[in-house]
């Protein structure tokens, strides 16, 4: 039987620490659909964290739960703070920067369509993050930490499996 919906207590889901080998970033996988090319994650960033520049192949929806962050390329845009919603159109390129004076961890839920192309200084892709890579890395990091991976919806038919 295919469930018609999925509910998760995102506070209770385990964090994958040192996401992308950065000790200032952690991640919880909420859902991933490889065939549909989308995934949802909750990410935590330490104050002052700056990620590599990246380009989105699809749209992104971001909802900030706590903290303060912005994109370096858009200095005139208001900062994202608790309660902020941000839409990013396909093809957007930017560098996420958490405020140095953020009060504690910046906590954001992202719903991402397509992939993130991580860019070098010349704007050339050097790595890709997509639904398949997030499933693999989340499960691996939890197993390496000795944490049981939760069952999350993986695939367009809402099939559930441990990551």
N, C-alpha and C positions, 0 to 999 in steps of 0.2 A: 504494500500500500504506500502510495506517495503522499507524504504530508502536504497539507495545503498552505502551511505557513511555518515559520521558524522563529522561535523566541530564544534569546540568550541573555543571561545576566552578564553584561559585558564587564562589570566590576569583578565577577567571579572567574572569568576566563583567564588562563595563565598568560603572562607576558613572556615573549621571546626576548631575552635581554641581548644587548649589543648587536642590534639589528644592523645588517650590512657591515659587520665588524666595527661598528662605532659604539663605544660604551655609553654615549650620550643619547642613544635612541633605543626605544623598545617598541614592540608591536604585538597586537592581538589580531588574529585572523577571524573575521566575522562570517564571511562567506566568500566562495570563489567559484566562478563558472568559466572553465577553460574554453568550452565550445562557444559560449556567448561573449567571451573576451571582456569579463568584468570581475571585479573583486571589491570587497569592503574590508577595511582595516581600521583599528583604533591604534593611534601611535602616540607615544610619549616622548617628549624632547626636553633635555636639560636646558636651563637658561644659557643663552649664547650659542647654541648649536646652529651650525650652518651646513646644509646638505649640498651635494654636488649639483651644479646646474643640470636641469633635465627638461626634456620636451615631451609633451603628452600627445599620443596618437589619437586619443579619444577624449571625451569630456570628463571632468572631475567635479564632484560635489564635496565640499569640506564644511564640517560643522565643528566649531571650536567649543570645547567643554570647559577648558581652563587655560590660563596663560596668555601669552601675547606673541604674535609672529607676523611677518610680512614677507614680501618678495623684494629682493634687492633692486630688481629692474624697474620697480614701480614705487619710487620714494614718495610720490604725492598721493598714493592710495592709502586709505585709512588702515591702521593696524587691525588684524583679526584678534578679537578678545572673546572671552566667554560669552556665548550667545550669538556669535557671528556666523553667518552662512556665506560661503564663497563658491561661485560657479566659475570654472575655468573651461574655455572652449577648446575643442581639438586644435592641435597645432601650437598651443601656447608653450612658451619656453621661459623658465624662471629659476631662481635660486631661493629656496626657503631659508629664512633666517629668523631664529627665535630671539626675542629681545634679550639683551644682556641683563636687563633689570627685571626680567620676568620673575614673578613671585612664585617660585616652585616650578614644577614640571608643567610644560605646555602640553595639553591633551586634546587631540583632534581625531574626529572620525572622518575618514575619506571613503568615498565611493568612486572607484576609478574604472573607466571604460578604456579598453585598449591597453597600451603599454606605456611605460616611462622609458625614454631613451636617455641614459646618463651620458653627459657630454664632457669632453676634455676642454682645455682652454681655447682650442680652435673651433669648438662647436661640433666636433666629430663624435659620433656615438662610440662609447667604450664599454657599455654594459646595458642590459635590458632587464626591467622588472615587469612581469606580467602575472596573470592569475596562476599559471603553472609554476613559475619560480617562487611565488609567495607561498603556495601550498608546500612545496618541497622544503624551502628554507625554514618556515615556521615549524613544521614537523621535526626537522633535523635539529634545530636549536632546542626545542623542548626535550627531545630524546637525549641529546647530549647533556642537558641539565638534570636528567633524571625525573622529568615531569611528564605525567601522562597527558597525551594529546587529547583534546576534547573532540567530540564529533561535531562537525560543522557542515552546512550544506555545501556540497562540491558538485558542480554540474548543473545544467539548466533544468534537469528534471527533479531538483531538490533531493537527490540521493544523498544520504549521509554516510560518511566514513571518517575514521580517525585519520588525522594527518600525520 
